Amino acid sequence: MRLSFIIVSLLLWMGGPAYAEENNISEDNAMYKGKKVLVAFFSHTGENYGVGNIEKGNTHIIAEMIAEAAGGDIFEIVPVNAYPKTYNACVEAARKEKDSSARPAVMHDIDVEEYDIVFLGYPNWWGDMPMPVYTFIEKHSWSGKMVVPFCTHEGSGLSRTEKYVADACKGAQVGKGLAVRGTTAQNSREQAKKTVLSWLSGLSF
């Protein structure tokens, strides 16, 4: 009788980690239990470097992966005046806006103040966030929140955008950011998803 009890207990103990891994459960994610999560992002469609003409932006793809894995709401930052669809024209428009510290008007909004954790996504344009992201940030109070940046790029990584996020989102704690190549987001989505899940695990999600 006692031997049977020991065997059953051992099997249950051995099955615990396997069950957690199979069901994507992290023991560390308790620290975020009950927290309200938002994934806010800016993305660009049309002609993009390395991937040609796309119907869903690189950052949009990564944002959806994060929202699904972290259990968050999702919000797209959309400028009132759309960027050019051709790559060179878009790059030039982005450069002019950055040089003038423009704050382009954006469509719609969301009550960021209701959320505890905000994942903030953008393509790396000229080593910075696109200017509409600043427009969005400056509409809200970030005190006491955790803000976690993520970006898509084709070689520049996050550049100094983690610092720019920290400077712009005054009073927020800024988590370790993620950079994913746009070509990976578009053409190697399983690889991109593994990268996202590994990053979230490092953040204890």
C-alpha positions, 0 to 999 in steps of 0.5 A: 500500500505504502509502495503504491502511494510512493510510486503515484506521488513520484509520477505526479511529481515527475509530471508537474514540470512536463505539464507546465512546459507543455501548457506554457506555464511559468512559475515566475509569472505569478508576479504579473498575475492580475495585472492589466496588459496593453500592447500598443504599437505603430507599424508600416505597410507598403514597401518595406526594406528586405520584404517588399510590399507587405499588407501587415506591418512587421511590428504588427506581426510581433505585437500580435504574438506578444498580445497572445502570449502575454494575454494583453489588449492590443492597440495600433497607433495610426497617424492621421496622415498616412506615410508614403507606401514607397520605401524611399519616400517613407524614409525621407518623410520619417527623416524630416519629421525626426529632424523637426521633432514633429508630433504628427496627429494620430487617429483614435486613442486608448486609456493607457492609464487603466493598464499596469504594463504596456508593451510599446512597439515600433519600427526603428526609423533613423535610430529612433521611434517614429514620431507618431509614437511620441505623439501617443506617449505624450498624451498619457501619464506613465507614472507607476507603470511598467513599459516594455519596448520592442522594435523591428529593424534590419540591422540597427536593433533597438539603437538608443530607443530604450533610453528614449522610451524611458525619457518620454514615459516619465515615471515609468519603469522600463523593461528590457526591450526586444528587437526582431528583424523585419525579415524574420517577422515576415518570412520566419514567423515560427522563429520570431515567435520562439524569440518572443516567447523566450524574451517574455519568459526572461521578463517572467511572463 
